[in-house]
Amino acid sequence: MTLVYEQANGALAILVDGSPSPSTLSVTSMHTGELLHYQLHNAGLRAVRVRSVRLFSLPHTFPPETKIYGEGFQMLSQTGGTLAEPIALGGYTDVGHYRLPQTEGALTVYGLLTLTPPQADTALYAFASCHRFSGKFCVYPDRIEAIVDTEVLEIAPGETWELESLLILSGPDRETLLDSLAAELRVSHPPLLGNTSPTGWCSWYCFGPSVTEEQVLNNLDVIAHSVNGLRYIQIDDGYEAAMGDWLTTGNAFEGGVKEVLEKIRVRGFEPALWVAPFIAEEASELFQAHPDWFIQDPEGKPLASDRVTFGGWRHGPWYALDGTHPEVQKHFETLFRTMREEWGCAYFKLDANFWGAMHGGRLHDPHATRIEAYRRGMAAVLRGAGDSFVLGCNHPIWPSLGLIHGSRSSNDISRDWKSFSQTARENLSRNWQNGRLWWNDPDCVLLTGDLTEEEFRFHATALLATGGMLLSGDDLTRIAPERMAFLCKLLPPTGIAARFEDESLRIGTVALDDRQLLCLFNWEEAVQTLTCQLPHSCNLQDFWSGEKVRRHSEVLEVVMPPRSARLLICWSRGE
């Protein structure tokens, strides 16, 4: 593994608002170990508004067929494919869906960029912190630039800003490079994750917003008698009176969601709730009573989200609460303390967190960035939530570092092959984060519907290979016995993510204390033969069927039907 920093201090550029960068502004850099640290200093006598800082512009000669992976600002945005043909792994891109400003002529990713040319080392470029500013990489045909978005904030005379740190590495093993990044991020943002990956049941994918008390309690009965290991019972969107009025329950459960949560707790399970704390609809009591709590437009009025980004999936356009406002912070603390201490919730699925870092508006604290607004708001949520588990969904992924226990790592799942394969690729591309930065949430396991046996096995194998959280999304009162067996075999989660040979995500290995799990995936529409090297001395067993697998040498060839997966247990000889 090689540290690449010699050129990283070259081609610095400071972009100010409306005029060339004055000579009084300067950027200095230093490296400690494998990290590069940057500071911006204003040595002049007047304040300057700074739009962005380009930390480096490095020439590159990567060929068009170089494999690329880039993170998004928002967790639903990821980039794969090659330099010649980049692919949006999810359906919701930063530029197309969330309307984040992009640099013309460049492919833009946030936080992390890896480039793997054919038969050559992988290059990793990453921001190793996200305390105040968002960092992005712009990939041009001939160069790569690292840019810090300083949001046209004002730097005062004599003031120095700490910018975000950078990690630039290269080496033959991409997984090892990602290990190094995870280690640095853990130092910059100590993780909150506990010792075990959470498990549970979620109401959304079987009952949607019209879930009833009877449906919840009937599923709880099945879990109590037939599924050993599901802990949290999560009621999803629909119980609230309006987006933003989370303590005022609506028609669901006849207004008695608190009573349902109590019944869950009495039966020995942990109640969990869906909440979207940063957003409110215009008709909500919260918005009507406190319009000054929201991110403002240039005229000083609450900024409707559809003016700058996606307006919201229901009851939009949404308005975004300003995490720099002291009263908003108090509101968050009170809201989550009430739900934790009075409602008994031990798990919160936070949705729509992106809007807490919404661009294009004015904040109560004029010196704060939108990253700081989000992080201050999340810190208040955590103070109120106490010892609860906090899951981030639809969140700005790098700004959430150190502020969530779990992180959704894919788009919403649905009962069809396209969704199974797409979310699997999104999830497995983020395996390096699981158990290090947080527990990855690959979304629910769905084992009912009109899919083939091979497709269900692919889906279940992909979820196990994430090593992350496991929540059932089926109506368990109607599930077939053979599908229930799939669910039970997934429990408890291993907590350890598979490491893959390359970005094709076809062959991965989960290293457990007493055995290895070999995860084989055929993503294609045609039969494929996968070849993998086995440990020199092991016995093979199919994880799902329990059948022994014959081997003839240390090289295993497996013929894979279309849209299929195999999960093999590699036991040491003699076991």
N, C-alpha and C positions, 0 to 999 in steps of 0.2 A: 504494500500500500504506500503510495507516494503523496506527500503533501505538496500541493502546487500553490505557491504564493508569490513567486518572484515578480510576476507581472500584475498582480492583483492591485498594486498601488498605482498603476499607470492609468492614464486616460480618465482621471477623475473629472467630473463635471457637476456643477451646481446650477440648477435651473431655478431662476427666481421668477416672480410673477410680473410679467410686463416689461422687463428690462434685462440687459445682460448681467451676468453675475458680477458684482463688485469685487475688486481685489481684496477687500477686507474680509471676505469669507474664505475659509480654508478648511480642508479636510486632512486629518492626520490618521495614520493607521499604525498599528503594532500587532505583532502576533505573539500569542502565548500558547505553546504546544502546537496543536493543529488548528487553532482558531485565529482568525483575523478580526481585530476590533477597530472600529472607526469612531472618530469624533468630528463634529462640525463646530467651528469656532467663528464668532463674529468679532473681529478686532477693530471694527469701525466705531464711529460715533453716532450712527443712526441704526434703527431697527430695519431688518430686511425680511420680507416674506419669501419663504423658500418653497418651491413647488415639489422638487425632488432632488435627490443626490444620486448620481451614477458612481457607484463604487469602483467598477472596473469595466473595461471593454477589451475582451480578449479575442484575438483572431483565432479562427479554428479551421481545420481542414477535414472535418468529419464528412464521410461520404453520404450520399443521399439515402443509402440503405441502413444507416445507423439507427438502431432501436432507441426510442425515446420514451421516457416516462416523466411526467410533470404533475405536481399537485396543483389543485385549484385554490383560490382564496376561499371559496365556499366548498363544503365537503362533497357536494353533488357533482363537482367539476373535477375531472381527471383527464390527462392526455396520454395516449399510448401511440402505437404504430411506429412509423419511422419519420426521419426528417423530411423525406420526400412526400410521405403520405401520413401526416399525423391524424390520429383518430380520437374523437371525444368519446371516452369510455362510458360516460353517463349521458343522459339526454338533456341535462341542464348545465349549460356552459356559463362561465363567468361573463363572457362578452355577449352571448346571444340571449341568455335568459335573465341574468342579473344586471346586465348593462353596465358592467364595470368598464371604465375607460381603458382602451388598449392602444399600444403603440403601432402605428401603421407600418406594414411591411415586416412585422416580426411575429413569431409565435411566442405568446406570453404565458408563463406558468408562474406559480407562486410557491415560495417556501423551499421546494425541492425540485431539482432537475437531474436526471441521469441520462447519459448518452453511452450506448454500447455499440461500437462499430463491429463489423464482422471480424472474427479471429483477432480481436484486440481488447485491451483493457477497457473497463468501464470508467468513465469520468463522472464524478458526483459534484454538484454545486448545490449548496444548501445554506439557508439562513438558520443559524443555530440558536436564535432567540427571537421573540416577538413580544417585547415589553411595551413598546410605544408606537413603532412604525411597522407597516406592512412592507415586505420585501418581495420583489419579483425578478424573474430572469426573462430577458428578451432574446430570442434566438433568431439571428439573421443568417442568410446564406453564408456569410463569411466571418461572423463574429458573434460572441455571446456577451451580453451586458447584464450587470447586476444593479438594480435600481431600488432605492428606498423612497417610498412615497411619504413626503413630509407635509402634504396636504395644504400647502400655501400658508403654513403657520409662520408666525413672526418670531424671529430670533433677535433678542435684544442686544444692544451694545455690550460687549464683554462676555456674553453668554456662550456656553459650550453645551452642545447636545451630544449625548451618547446615542450613536446609531446602533443598529442591530449587528450582531457578529456573523461572520461567514465561515463556512467550512468548504474547502475545495480539495478533493481527493481523487486519486485514480488507483486502480488495481485490478487484478484478474478476477476477483470474486466480488460480485455486486452485493451479495448478502453481507459480506464483511464490511463493506463501505457503509451500508445501512446500519449495521451494528454500531459503528463509530458515530454516526449521526445521532442515533437514539441515545447513546451515552452522553453526548454533549447536550442534547435537549433536556435530558434528565437533570443535568447540573443547572442549566439556565432556568428550568421550570420543574421543580421537584414534583413528581406525579402524586396523585391522590389515590391510585388504585389500591384495593385491599388484597388479601391473600388468595381469594378465590373468585372465579369468574361467575357473575350472577346468572341465575336461571329463573324461569317463570312462564307465565301465560299472559297473552295480550288479547284484548277483546276486538281490536280493530279489524283484523283480516277475516273474521267470520261474521261479525255483527255490525261493524261500522258505527256511525254516530247514534243509531237507534237501539243500542244494546239495553237489555232489561236486567233487573235484579235477578229474575228467575234464570236467565241464561248464564249469568255470572256464577250463581250459586250451584247450578246444575253441573257446570264444568268443574267447579271446585270439588264437588262430590266425586267426580271421576278421577281427578288428580289425587285426591286423598286416598282413594281405594286402589288405583291402578298405576299411578305414575310416581315412582319414588325419586324425588330430587328437584321438583319445581317449587321454588320458594316464593317468588313475588307474583301477585295477581294484579295485573295492570289494567285499569279502566282508561280507555283512550278518549280522544276528542268526542264531545257531544254532551257532556254533563253540565257544562257552563251555560249561564244565561246569555252571555255575549262574549265575543273575543275581547279579553281584557278584564272581564268581571268574573274572576275565577272563584271567588268565595260566594257568589250568588248563583246558586244552581238553577238550571233550567228545567225543562219538562222530563228529561231523562230520569229514570228511577223515581218519577213523581216528586222530584225535588229532594229526594232522600238519599243522595250519594253518600253522605256521612254515615248513615245507618248501614249501607252496604259495606262500606269500608270497615265498620266495626264488626260486622258479621264475618268478614274475611279474617280479621285479627283474632276473633274468638275461636275460630276453627284452626288456629295455629299457623296461619300463613301471614305474609307481609303485604299490606295494601300498597298499591302503587298508582300514581296518577300521571296523566298527560297534562302538561301546562306549557303555554307559549308566553313567557313573562314579558318579553320585550315589545309585544305588539298589542294593539287595540283597534277595534272597529269604531267608526265615527259615532254609531248609535250607543256605544257602551257608556255606562255611568262613569267609568273612569275617565274617558276622553271628555265627556261633557263637563265633569267637575274640575278637571285639571289640565286644560289645554296647554298650559305653560310647562308641563312636565315632559313634553314631547320635543323631539328634534325639530328645529324651526327652519322655515324657508328664509330667503333674503329679506322678506318684509316682516319677519318676526311672527309669522303664523305657523301652526303645525304643518309640517311638510308631508303631504300625501305621498305614500311610497311609490305609486305608479308614475310620478313625475320624474323619478330618477332610477327606478329599478322595477322588478316584478312587484305588482301591486298586492299579491296575496291570493291564495287559492280559494278562499271563501270569505264572504262578507267584506270584501275589499272596496276601495283601497285601504290598506292598513296604515296606521301611524305608529311610529317607533318611539318608545320611551328613551329618554336621554339618561344614560348611566352616570353622567357627570353631575346630575342634579341631586343635591343632598336629599330632597324630599322623595325622589324616585328610589334612592338607595334605602331610605326608611320604609318605603312601600314594599320593596322586594323583601326586606328582612321580615316585616310584619306578615306578609302573605305566606312566605314559606315557613315561618315559625308557627303560624296558625295551622297550616296543613300538617306540619310535623307533630306538634304537641297536642293540638285539639282534634285533628282529624286522624291522627295516627299513621300518616303516610311515611313509609320508609324508603321510598324509591320515587324519583321524579324523572319522567321523560320530558326533557325540555325541547320544544320544537320552535322553529322559526327564529333561532338565535341569530341568524345572519343579520336580521333587521336591527339588532343591537349595535351592529357596526356599519349601519347604512351610510353610504357616501352621499355627498351632495347637499348636506344640510349644515346648520349652525348649532353649536352645542352651548349649554349653559356655561361651561368653563371654556372660555375662548382660547386658552392655551393648551387644551387637550386635543389629542387625536381621536379619531373614531375607534381606534384600537383600544385606547385608554378608556373611552366611554364604555365599550363592551366589557372590558376587564374589570372596571370598577363596579358595573352592574352585576357581573357574575360573582364578584367577591361578596357583594351584599346578599345575593341568593344563597351562597354557601353559608354565610353567617346565620341566616334564617333556617336553612335546611338541617343544620346541626349534623347528626351522624347518619343522615340519609344518603343513599346512593343517588348520584346525579349523572344522568345520561344526556349528552349533547346530541341534538339532531338538527339538520339544516343549519349547522353552525359554521362560522368562519374557522377553519380548522387550525391554522397556526396560532391565531389569537386566543384559541381555547386551551392552549398548552398550560398545564398545571391547574386548571380550573374545573375539570370534569373528571368523574371516575370512569365513565364509559363514553365511547365515541362511535356514533353510527358511521359505518364505513362503506355504505352503499345506498343507492336509491331504494325506494319502497319495493318490496317483493310483490309479485302477483303470480297467479296459478297458470303459468304458461312457460314454454321452453325459452322463449326470448328473454323473459325476465330472469329465469333460473340461470341462464348462461351469462347474461350481462351483469347481474349483481354478483355472481361468483367471481368474475374477472375483476370487478371493482374491489370486492372484499379482499381477495387473495393478493392483489397488488399492494395492499396496506398491511400485510401480515407482519412486517417488521415493527409496526407500532404496538402490536398486541402484547400485553403484559409488561410493557416497558414505559410507554407514555400514558396508557390507559387500557381498559379492556375494550377491545373492538366489539361493536355490535353489528353482526352481519344481517340484521333484521330477522324476522321470524322464520322458523322452519314450518313449511306448509306441506302436508302429506296427504291432502285430499284434493280431488279434482281430476280432470280428464287428461292425465299425462301417462306416459308409459312407465313400466317398471324401471327401465334403464334411466329415464329422466329423473324419477324420484331418487334413485340411488346416486345419481350425479349430484343432485341438490343436497342430499344428506351428507355425502362425502365432502362436498365443498364447505359446508358449514362446520363439520368437524375439523377440516384442515385449517380453518381460521384460528382455532384455539380460543375463540372468543366467547361472548355471551351466548346463551341459548334460551330463546323464548318460543313457545309454541303459539302458532297463530290459527289453529284449527278449532272448530267446534268438536271437542273431544267426546261429546255424547253421541256423535255420529261417525266417528272414525272407525275404519275396519281394523280388525285385530292385527293383520300383517303390517299395517301402517303404524299402529300403536307400538309394535315391536321395534320399528325403526326409531321412533321417538325415544323409547326406553334405552336403546343401545347408545344413543347420543349423550346419555347422562351418566355421570357428571361430565362436564366439559374437561378436556385435558388441560386447558390453560396455556398450552404450548402451540404456537403456530407452526405450520409446515414451512420448511425452507425449500425453495424450488431451484432447479438446475439453471433456469434462465427465464426470461420474460414470457416465454410461450406458456408457462404455467401448466405444463403437461405432466411433469414428474416432480413430486415433492416428498419430503421425508419429515415425519414428526418424531423427534428423539425423546422418548420417555425413559424413566429410570430403569425399567426392566425389559423394555422392548422398543422396537421401532415400528412406526406405521408408514407404509408406503402408499402414497396417494397418486393414482394414475387417472388422467383425464383425457378423454377424446372430445374436443370441442366441435368437431367437424360433422358434416352431414354424410360422410362416407366412413367405411371401416378403416381403422388405422392400426398399425402394429407398433407398440412402444417397446423399446429396449432399454433396460436399466441394469446397472451393476448392483449385485447383492453383497452383503457382508459375507466373508469367506465361509462362515459356519453359521447357518441359521435354518430354522424350519419356518415354513410359510403357512398361514391360515387366513382364509377369507373372513374379514371382520363381520360382514353382515350375515353370512350363512353359517359360519363356524366350520366350514369344510376345509380339510387340509389341501394345500396346493402342491402339486408335484413340481420338483425342480430337477434339472439335469446338469446344470453347471452354475457358475457364479454369475452368469449373464442370463437374465430373465427376459423372455420375449412374450408379450401379452397381446393377443389380437382383441382389439376393442371395437365393439359395435358403434354405430353413429350415436352421438349424444349420450355418452356413457362414462362411467367411472368405476374403478376398482379400488378397494381399500384392503390392503393386505397387512397382516400382523407378521413381523419378523421376530421370531423367538430365537434365543440362543440355543444351540444344540444341547440336548439333554433336558430341556424344560418341557 
